Amino acid sequence: MRWGYGCAQKFLVGPGFGSVCSVFCSISGTQLYCNKMIAASLFLAAAAAPSGAATEISAPTATPQHGVAELALFVPEHLSLFDEDGSRPHLLHPFVDAELSAEFVHAESGARFAPSGFYDGAGTFRVRFSPPLTGRWTWATHSAVEQLAGHSGELVVAASKNPGCPKTSPGKMGFVYPYGSAYTPVGTTCYSWVHQDANGAQGDPDVLEQNTLEHLKDSPFNKVRMTGFPKWYPFTHHEPRYYPFLGKLAPAAAPCHPPWNTTCGKSEWDFTRFNPQFWQHFDQRVSEVAALGIVPEIILFHPYDDDHWGFDRINRRCGAAGSTSAQMCKGKELDCLWCDENYIKYMVSRVSAYGTWWSMANEWDLVSAATVGLCCSWFRL
């Protein structure tokens, strides 16, 4: 499976991790794929569907080159088909058992891309694709779930002024846009800007985030680094309004520094179920950064948690007895990587079409799951 569509780069970025892992990944041939996004309105399109299917399909019939085409599939009978919150385990798990992909085929060149879809809650599944070529495309969905499989349609892609996602230059000496013009990254860091607390600045959680976007718009920066998980760190000692997983918060009573201590926090997260509110908000902010012509660089893991939430050591909890993810970790209960990999796949399926670059980790040597080989192997998922 490939993440993202349209351009590739053979480097990993981020303090510590980038300087070590970039060499390893270049040797191994690992490629990172990314796409550029332009916000575009999506319209209901006539789409072929399996006979008798009640699934409602929303899809674009046209989108600009390097924009985002999103397929939305709503399953009306989702309450009787899927176990939304873990209370009905005899039903399908929408995040685990209902895999979805869509194959996009370019009519003129025959180029094919098959992005993975994701569950967005309340019966809705989505697939996002950023077309690198102009002209006519056809698409078709694939899934073992009958309600999600066999839908198809067409997409016309027009030329746009969007230059596309920067990639490694052919000579591996810098970066270029897909059509060859140079891209020189001038970046800044806004680690936790999307993880504000419920009160936020001036009593409004969106004020600081909107201010950040306004300042980025007027800045010289063309890349911004941001974290996928919230941080428990000086100036960010607050609870975010949304958490990435469903579950129960029970933070550690005192600081618990990784990687030596690993069982301080008592939060009970369901690492098999993502919180749609968190991810919809995250999507929105990433897309808004991309719409400014700025490359969003997502830092997937970091050690700035002190086991307050436990997101810095998911592997140590993934196989815990009684956890919803324990069944995925048989034989590897003490150090199970299934949850880390599941998080990466979900993140990539949601935001890779928005032109993202990726950092596996900040200070990767302090992340309890990280090794050079392991981190680089995750880019091949």
Secondary structure, 3 states (H helix, E strand, C coil): CCCCCCEEECCCCCCCHHHHHHHHHHHHCCCEEECCCCCCCCCCCCCECCCCCCCEEECCCEEECCCCEEEEEECCCHHHHECCCCCCCCCECCCCCCCCEEEEEECCCCCEECCECEECCCCEEEEEECCCCCEEEEEEEECCCHHHCCCEEEEEEECCCCCCCCEECCCCCCEECCCCCEECCCEEECCCCCCCECCCECCECCHHHHHHHHHHHCCCCCEEEEECCCCCCCCCCCCECCCCEEEECCCCCCCCCCCCCCCCCCCEEEEEEECHHHHHHHHHHHHHHHHCCCEEEEEEECCCCCCCCCHHHHHHCCCCCCCCCHHHCCCCCCCCCHHHHHHHHHHHHHHHHHCCEEEEECCHHHCCCCCHHHHHHHCCC
